[in-house]
Amino acid sequence: MDYSKILISPVVTEKSVAAQAAKKYSFMVKLDANKIEIAKAVESAYGVNVLDVNIVPIRKKVRKAGKGRTITKRRQGKRAIVTIKPKQTIDFNKIKSA
């Protein structure tokens, strides 16, 4: 399986950057990805050992526009919070080539 297509992008917010001190990194991932595939994708892309993966579903946000129309404000997605071994770090600028 091609694990490079599972990870969409890293999530860089104030909360996720603060969690990096505890070795927890956040990624947006494909909707059909499971925890095992996410762990293997992070290990192969960044060369680290994954201890735990938590998944947070992101619900689609819509707004009624009148006369039955809806406007989508945010797409549906999935966020994975990955915990790695204590002595390791992930540098988002360097991706390990396959």
N, C-alpha and C positions, 0 to 999 in steps of 0.2 A: 504494500500500500504506500502511496505517496503522501508522507506526513507533512510535506511542505505546504500543502493546500489546506490543512486544518487550521493553522494559525492565521488569522486575518491581520491583526495588528496588536501591538502592545497598548495598554491603557495607561496613559500618563496624566493623572490628576493629582491634586494635593493629597488626597486620601491614599491613593495607590503608591505614591512616592514615599509617604510616611510609613507605609507597611513594608517597604523594601528593607528597612532596618531590621525587621523580624524575618527576613528572607522569604517574603511573600510577594510574588509578582503577578500582575493581572494582564490577561490577554483577551481580546475578542476572538471567538472561535466560530466555526461553522455550526449551524443548528443541529446537524445530525451527528456531530462528534460526541464520543463518550469519554469517560475519564481515562481509560487505558490508552486510547488513541492520542489524547491531549498530552499525557505524560510522555509517550514515546516521541511525539512531535517536538516537544520542548527539549527533551534529551538529545535528539538528533540535530536540532537547529542550533542549540547553544552549548552543547557539550557539558551539561551539568547533570547531577543525579536528583531526580524528583522524589520527594518523600510523600507528598499528599496533593490531591487536586480537589478543589471545591468548585461547584458550578452554580452560577446565578443566572436564572433566565431573565431577559430584558423584554418586557411586554411592549407591544406596539402601542403608540400613543396617537389617538385620533381625535379630531375635533369636528363637530357638526357644523356644516357651512350653510345650512338652510335648504329647504325643499328636498330633503333626503340625501344631499351630497355630504361626503366626508372628506376631510383633508388630513392626510397622514403627516404627523409632526416628527415621529421617530419610528424607525424600522424595528421589527422584531429581531432579537439577537440572543446571543449567549456569551456570558463572560466567565472565564475560568481563572480562579485564583490558585496559583501553583506555589507550593512550599518546597524549597530546595534545601540541600544539606548546609549546615551552618558555615563551613569554611569557603563556600562557593558564592560567586556573584554572577549576574547576567548583565552583559554590556549590550544594550539594544543597538549599538552602532555596528557591532561585529556579529555576523551570523556565520556559523560554521558551514562550509560548503559540503555537500553530500558526496 
